[in-house]
């Protein structure tokens, strides 16, 4: 028994050195202790040897001594407000005097420009010392003079201890602002969020596209006074999945949103236009448009067929001449500007097609690693197909650039509001390209809570914080850059993941998971730097098990908190008044994962889950039903206190006026950004997603808006709603009372 306890304590000690929390409290407040087996699995997935007590002891010793034996840490953060920067080094001085030490430092910026600095040991300040294996090590801080612009720098240091001995070290230096970008105005903006796939119009091909989005932006910006339009993640999804939160890649876009009739090659292809006007083609489009649900497979297949023809036209007219045309040169510039990630992504797409499966771990060994000779040979033999996939991404880029122009022209000061999913699908392109930076045999999830008693495993892979750091956060940097290119607001899904992620070993449930901490200060520095460089405001989705300390750190880093009407309560359960909301926040009534206001009021989500057998226990159903009745009462009381409804009796159904009153309540908050969900604006009953419900119970991520686009864009009632939001946001002037009808 004592040996077992000793072994458990040892592996707990090792786990803590790698950021693993051996004890945590789940969403029910229950203390959970991580088992030795699961700790071992998680450590192994990080590349840490932990299969035996000897391995564990050796790993502990290595981790403990590395702090001293490594001359310089692999990543350093410098905030320009801290001047001078104190460069931390660890030196094996032995009996050598620090005054006899000299330093040669080279700092190279992102353009390859270097500067050289020299320092004498006498300028260093010893902060601690330790003797290892009979040799004295000292940790010293040296002042690094000179001004550095914001950016990423490669730092090399050579320390001459005496005439015959020198040690060297290398690090990435992040010179970052302390806060993410926050625009000086507007201080109290508002916007609309929508699920692009769900837009219904007479012109799209059965799924909302970039042409539909452009139309919404023009009307909402110029006539309604909104500052931003929020969209669901537009990334290319994993094959066979509909959820935009299970992407194959977070770097590249889904072509299903392309407006194919807006592509230049469409206008130059008379044959393709004739085919599109045929009765058969138009009947197919009409079926797609009238469908109550999005048929991703059928729509995608049709669009893919047309894309193939568009590419043939493009190659014939722009690439197969002695000299490239202007359009051909623009394409070539795009391809060269996104290397190597674009070619690797397109190679993955072509390999998936060639091998007939997306499960890349089952591919022949020759294709399992992006840099292998087999992959290079495939790229040469299938260059035309890879070029096709590059062309598709180029079209996405061009149409997103067009939306940027629309935003600027039509007064959308915050442009588009994009959403960054928390993870990537294990069978996707990013998991193949960046596999060396991911934790093996691990998925991200959540611990048990009142909604999921067994916890959750989301089936998404998670970055290995050690490997991510060793690679200078390349994967994170590229992901942020791409997702900030075409918008002014970026929402970080599950912002708790910036601090720690809940790792579930493969084959386990949420009960088997463990929390693994990140190097949060470095991650926040990267986030702030990318945000300021691109002038993109960042929203941290801080719902769920987020502690006050984490919220305070997110606030200090300049992220907007994510505050929902349903969740913001006083100690007794009452809704907090508008004035109590924080200024540095985004406020909304609901989200894509929660019922619409109309659905909330009617309890539609509860009814669907009960009918579909989602509740494991009858008492859980009854508890939700009673809780919803209490929430309706508290919400109505809050509206009454705010002077937004005149009737004291709680209505049985929710009118359009009452929905407007609820958003007026939020519009009165001092928070920077108010987001109105399109489903609420149009009084829709169904929500985009019903978490925990299978496809047979609810068609998550396939629900379409009931009304046609031009119909509601020209609706006087929507204009009145917009005027109410605009007035509340800009002037704070109160609108007339809403009755209880």
N, C-alpha and C positions, 0 to 999 in steps of 0.2 A: 504493500500500500504506500509506504513512504517513497519507494522508487518511482511509483506512478505519479505521486504528487510532485516529486522532484522533477520528473520529466515534463510534466505539465507546466510547472513554473518556468523551466528553462525555455520551452517553446513560446510561452507567453512573453518572456523577456525578449526573445528574438523577434517575435511579432511586433512588439512595441517599437523596436529599433527600426522597423520598416513601416511604421505608421498604422499598424493593425490594433484596433481597440478590442481587448479580450473580453471586456464586459460592457454591455450597453443596455439601455432601456428601450423596449419596442414601443409601437404606437398605442399600446394598451397600458403602458406604464410598468410592464413586467420586466424585471431584471433578467437578462439572458447572458449566460457565460458561454463563450465559444469553446467548442470541444477541441481536443488535441488533434483529432483527425482532420477537422475542417481548417484549423490553423495550418496544418501541414500542407493541405491542398492549396491553400491560398499562397503560402510562401513559395511552394514549388512553382506555381503559376507566375510568380514574379521573378523566377530564376534564382531563387535562394535555396541552397542545399539544406534540407531539413528532414531527411528520411531516417536518420538515426541520431542517437544522443551525441555521438562523436561529431556528426555533421552539424548538429545544432550548436554544440560548444564551439566548434571551429568557426561557424558563421557569426556567432556572438562576438568572438574574439576579433574576427576580421572587421566587423562593423564598428566595434568600439575603437580599434586601433587606427582605422582609416582616417578618423577625424584628425589624428595627429600626423600620420605618415604621408597624407596627401598634401602637397605643398599649397595648393589652392583649390577651393571648392569648384565644382564644374559649372555652377551658375551663380552669378552675383547680381544684386539689384542695387542701383544707385538712383536716388531721387535728387534732382538738381537742387532742391531746397536744402539738402544736407551738404554743406560745403565747408571744408574740403571733404572728399570721399575718403574714408579710411579703409584701405585695402587690407583684408585679413589674409595672412599667410601663416603656415605652420612650418617651422624650420628645425632640422635636426642639428642643433648647435653643439651638443656635447659640451666640451669645456671651452669652446670658442666664444670670444666676446662679441656681442651683437654689434659693437662699434666697428669691428673689423669686417663686417659683412657689406657687400655692395649688390645692388639690384639693377638689372637691365630689363625694362618693361617695353613691350610693343603693343600698341592698341590699334586695331584695324577696323575701319567702319564698313558698312554694307556695300560701299562702292569700291572697296579694296584699297582705300587710302589709309596709310599707316602713319603713326607718330611714335617717336621713341622717347622714353623718359629714363632718367637715371636717378637712383636714390642711394643714399648711404644709410647703413644700419643704424647710425646714431639718431636718425629721424623717426625710428620706429618706437612704438610703445608696447611693451610686453603686457599681455592681459592674463596669461596663464601659462603654466609649464607642467610637464609630466615626464617621468622616466619610463621608457619602454625598452625592455631587453637590454638594460644597462646604458641606454643612450638618452640624453636629455633632449626633449623637444620643447620648443616654446611657440606659443601662438602670439603673433605680433601684428599690430595694426600700423600701416604706413599711410601717410597722407598723400593722396593722389591729386596733384594740382592740375590746373588747366580747365578750360570749359569744354563740355561735351554736349552736343545736340542730342535730342531724344533719338533713341534707336538701339539697335543691337550691335555690339562690338565683340570682336574676337580679341581676347587678352592673353598674351603670353608673357611669362616672367621667368627670368633666369637669375638665380641667386648664387653669387659666388661666396662660398664660405671661407675658403683660403685658396692659395695659389693652385692647389691640385684638386680641389673638390668644388663641385657646383651641382645644384639641383634645379629642376625645371618644372613648370606647371602651366596648364592652359585652362581657360574658362571662357564662358560667354558672359559678357557684361550687358545687362539690360538697363539702359538709362531711360527711366519712365516717369511720367507724371504720377502724382499720388491719386488723382481722381480721373474717372472716365469723363468723356466730353458731356457737358451740359450746356445747351444753347442759352444765350442771354435772353432770347424771346422766341416764341411766346411762352409766358410763364404758366398759363393755364389753358393749354390747348385741348382739343378733342379730336377724336378720330373714330373710324368704323373698322371693325374686324370682320372678315368674311372667309368662308371656305371657297376658294376659287373654283374647285372642281364642281361645286354645287350650284353655280350660277346657271340659270336657265335663260336662254335667249334664242331669237329666231335665226341668229347667224352662226352660233357655234355648232360644233359637230357632236353634240351630246355630252360635252363636258365644258365647264367654264374655261375660257382661254385668255391669253394676254390682250386680245382685242376687247373682250368684255371688261377686263380690268381697266383698260385705258378709258373706256366709256364711263365707268364708275368714277374714276379719278377726275375726269374732266368736269362732271356734274358736281361731285362732292366738294372738289376744291374751289371751283369758281362760284357755285351757287349756294352751297351749304356752309361754307366756311370751315371745313375740316382741315386739319393740319397733316393727317396721315391716314393711309389705308393699311390695315393689318391683313396679312395673308397667311394661310396655312403654310407649313414648310413646302417649298417648291422643288425639293431635291428629288432625284430619281429614286424611286422606291425599290426595295428588294423584289425580285421577280415573284409574281404570284400573290403579293401582299397589297392591300389597299391603304393601310395606315401610313400617313405622311411622317409618322414618328418612328418608322422602321426603315430608314433609308439605306440604300446600297452604298451611297456616297453622300457626304455632306459638302462636297466640293463642286458637284455638278448637278445640272438641272434636269427635270423630267420633260421630255419633248411632248408629252401629252398636252401640255399647256400652250404649245405653239399655235399661233394663228397662221395656218398654212397658206391661206389666201393672201396674206400680207407679205409672203416671201417673194423676192424679186424674180426668182425662177418660175413662180406660178404665172406671173404676168407675161413672161416670154414663152410660155409653153401653151400654144393654142390647142394641141391635142389633149393635154391634161385638163384644160378648162372645158373643152367639149365633153370629155368623159364625166366631169363633175356635174355638168348640166343634164346628163342623161336621166331618164325617168327612174332607172334602177338605182343609180347613185343617190338621187334626191329622196327616193322612198326610204333608203337606208338611213339617211340623215334625219328624216322626219321621225322614224321609229326611235332613233337615239334621243332626239329632242323631246319626244313625248313621254319617254320612260320616266317613272317616278324615282328610279334609282340610277346612279351612274354605272354603266357597264364598262369598266376599265379595259377588260380584255378585248371586247369587240371594237370599242372606239380606238384603242391603241393599235389594233391590227389594221384598221382602215387608215389611220394616220401614217403608220409605218410604210404601208404600200405607196402612199403618195410621197413620203419623204425619199423613198428609194428613187422614184422618178425625178424628183426635184434635184437630187444629187447627180443623176445622169445628165440632166440639162446643165447643171453647174459645171461639171467636168468638161463637157463638150464645148461650152462657150467661154470658159474662163481659165481652164488649166491645161488644155491640150493644144495650146499654141506655142510658137517659138518663144514668145514673150507673154508673161502673165498680163491679164487685163487688170484694171484698177481694183475690180472686185476680187480677182484672184490674189492680188498682192495683199489686200486687206485680210483675206482668209489666212494667207501664209504668215502674216504678222501676228494674227491671233494665235495660231498654232505655236509659233516660236515663243510668244510671250507667256504661255502657260505650261512650258516644259519644266520638269519631266512629267508632271502629274497628269496632264491632259492625255499624253500618249499612253501612259500606263493605264489610265482609266479606260481609254478606248481599246487598248489591247485586251483588258479584262472582258469588255463587252464582246469583242470578236471571239475570244477564246470560249466564252460561255455559249455563244452561238455555234461555234465549231464543234465543241465537245458535247453539246446538248444537255448541259447541266450547270447550275449555278453553284453547286456544292464544290467549291474549288479544292477543298481538302481531299476530295475523292479523285481529283484529276491525276493523270500520270505525273510521276515525280518531276519530269522535265519541265512541267508548266506550273509547279506549285510555288515557285519563288520568282518574283518580278524580274530580278536581274540575272536569271539563269541563261546559259547558252541556248537552251531549248526555246525560251521565250523570245530571245533575240532573233533566232532563226524564224520563229513564227511571225514576228513583226515584219521581217523582210519578205516572206512569202505571202503575207496577207496585208500588204501595205495599203492596197486600195480599200479594203474593208475597214481598216482602222481609220483611213482618211474619211470614209463615210461617217463614222461616229464622231469624228472631229468636226465635220460639217454640221451635224445635228446640234452639237454644243455651241458652235458659232452662231447658228440661227437663234438659239436661246439667248445668247449674249447680246446679239443685235436687238432683239425685241425687248429685253430688259433695259438696254440703253435707251430705247425709245420711250419706255415708261419713265426713265429719269427725266427726259426732256419734257414729257407731259406734266410731271410733278412740278417742275420749275415754272413752266408756262402758266399753269392753272392754280398757283398759290398754295400748293401742298408743301408747306415750309419744312415738314419733317419727312417728306417723300414717303416711300413705302416702309412699312413696319414688318420686318421679317422675323421668323421664328427658328431658332436653332435647336433641333432635337438633342436629347441628352446623350444618345449613343448611336451606334451603327449596327446594322444586321451582320451576324457572323458569316453569312454567305455572300456578303456584298463586296463591291470593288475596294472600298477603303480598308476592309479587313484583310484583303489580299495584298494591297499595295503597302500598307503600314503594319503588316503582321508582326514585325520585329518590335513594335512599340505597344503591343496589346498583351493583356494578361491571357494566358492560355487556359482553356477549359473553365472559363469564368463568364457569367452573365451578370448584368446589373439588375437590381431589383429594389425591393423595399421590405422592411420587417413587418411582422404581423401588426394589424391594427383593427379597428372596429369594422372596416369595410372588407378586409381580407384577413381572416383569422389565421391562415397559413402563410401570410406574407405574400410577396409577389416576386416572380422572376420574369423580367421583361423580354428575355431572349435577345438582348443586345450586348455586344462585346464592350469591354471597358479598357481604357488606356492603363498601361502599367506605369505608375508615377515615377518609378526609378528609371525605366528606359526612356520615357518621355523627356525626363530631365537631362539624361545623358546625351540625348539627341538635340538639345537646345530648344525644346518645345516646337520643333519644326511642324509637326502634325497640327498642333493647336494654332500656331501662327497662320498656317495656310488656310485652315478652316475658318478662322475669324476674318481673315482678309477677304476670302471669297464671299462670305455671308454679309459683309459690310459694303460690298462694292455697289450695290444698287438699292440703297435705302438709307434712311436717317435714324431708324430705331431698330435695335436688335434685342429680341427677348431671349434670354438664356433659360431654356427649359430646365427645371429641377436645379436651381442655382445652388442647392446644398452640395451638388457634385463638384463645385469649385473648391469645397473644403474637404469633403469626404464622400466616398461612394460606397454603396451597400453591395458587396460582392457575394454572389450566390454560386457555390461550386457546382459544376456541371452535374446534372442528375439530382440535385437537391431542391428544396423548397425555400421559401423566405425564412423559414425557421432555422435553416442551416447557414444563413448568411452572416457576414461579418462586415463591420465598417472599416474601411481603409482610408487613411488620411492622405491628402495631397500636399504638395509644397505650395500652400495657398498664397503666400505673399508673392511668389514668383509668378504664379498663374494670374493673379490680379494685376501684377505689373504688366504682363503681356497684354491682358485685356484692356487696361487703361491706355497703353501705348497705341494699340491698334485703333481704339475708339477715338482718341484725340487726333491721330494722324488722318482719319477718315471722317471726322466730325459726325460720329454716329453715337446717339444716346443709347445706353444699355439698360435694359430692364432685367432684374434678377427675379425669376419666379420663386419666391421664398415662402411658398405654402407648405403645410405639413410639418415635419419634425425639424423645424428650423429654430434654433435657440435665440434668445435675445442677444447674446454675444455675437452670433453669426450675423444677425440683422444689423447690428451696430457696425460690424466690420464692412459689410456690403455698403452701408450708408456712407461710411468714411471713404470708401473707394469710389463713390460717385454713382453707384448703381441705383436705379429707381426700384423701390420696393413694389411688390405686386399685391394690391389690396382689393379684396372682393367684398361686395355688399353682404353676401351670405355669411361671411366668416368674421367680420369685424364686430366684435361684441364687447360689452362691458362685463364686469365680473358676474353680475346677476343674469347675464344672457341677453340683455337688451342691446339693440343695435346702437353703435356709437354714433353721436351726432356728426354732421358733416365737418364741423370745425375741428374735430378731434383727429381727422385723418392727417397723416404726415404730408409735408409739402413735396418731399423728394420721393414721389410715388406715382405709379399708374393705378388708377381705380377703374373698376368694372363691376358690373352686376354679376356676371357669370362667365364661364369659359366653355370651350369646346368639349370639355370632359364633364360638364355639369348640365343639368336641365336648363332649357330656356326659361325665361321668366314665366311665360304662359304654362310651360310644362311643369315648372316648379310649383306653381299655384294649384294646378290640377292634380299633382302627384303622379303625372304620367310615367315618370321613370320608375317609381315604386311599383306601379301597376304592371308595367312590362316585366320587371325583374321577378315579381311574384308569379306571373303567368308563365314565365320561362324557367322557373325553378332555380333562379340564381341564389335565392336565400337558402342557406343550409338549415336554418331553424325558423320556425314559425314566430318565435319571440323576436327575432331580428326584424322580420317584416313588420310586426306590430310596433316595435320600437321606432322604426323609421316613419311609420304612418303617424304615430303620436307626435314624434319630433317635428314632422313637417307641419302639422296643425299648429304647434307652438311657434314655429318659425313664421308662419303666415301672420299670426297674431302680433308677434314682436315687430315684424316689418310694417304692418299697418299702423301700429302704435307709433313707430318712428316717423312715418309719413305724416301722421296727425300732429305730432309734436312740432314737426318742421313747418306746419301750415300748408302742406301739400295735398291734403284731402280734408273734406268738410264732414264726411259721414263717419260716425264712430263704429257703426256695424261693419263687420268684416264681410266683404262680398264673396260670393261663392265662386265667381269666375273673374278673370282679369281682363279688363277692357284696355283699349289702346291708350286712353287717357291715363289710366293707372300705370301703365308701363312707362309713359312719358314722365309721370310724377316720380317714379323710382329713379329714373336717370337724372331728373332735375335735382333730386336729393344728392346724387353723386356729383353732379355738376357744381354744386355749391362748395365742395371740398376745396382746400387750397392746393391739392395735389396737381402736379405738373401736367399730367395727361389723363384724360378720361377716354375710355374706349367703349363704344356702343357695339354690341354684337349684332350683326345684320339680322339674325334670326329674331331678335327682340324688336328691332326696328320694323320688321315686317309681321310681327305678332305670330311667328311660327311656333308650332307646338313641339315639333321633334328636334332633338339635339343632334349635333354631328356625331357624337361618340357616347356610347354607354359602357363605361369601363366594367369589366367583369362579365359582360354578356357575350355569349358566342354569336356567330353569324346567324345561327338558326333562331336566336332570340331577338336580335336587333341588327339591322344593316349598318353598322358603324362605318363612317367615312364614305358612305355611298348615298346619303340622303341629299336630295336636291331641294333647292328653294322652290316653294310652290308657285310663286308669281314670276312672270316674264320680266326681263331686265328693264326694257323701256317703259313698261307699265309702272313699276314702282319708282323709277328714276324721275318720272314726271308726275308723281302723285302729290297733290297739294297737302295731304296730311303729313307726308314725309317732310315737306318743306316747312310746315309749321313746327314739327318736332325739331328740325335743324335750327330754326330761329330761336326756339326755346333754349337749346343747348348753347348756341352762340351767345345769347344774351346772358345766360347764367355764368358762362365761362369768362366772358369779357368784362361784364359790368357788375355781376353779382346781384343784379336787380331781380327781385322775386316776381314770378309769374302768378297768374290768378290761381285760386284754389281749384283742385280737382274734386269733383263729387265722387260718391261711392258707387256710381253706376257700373 
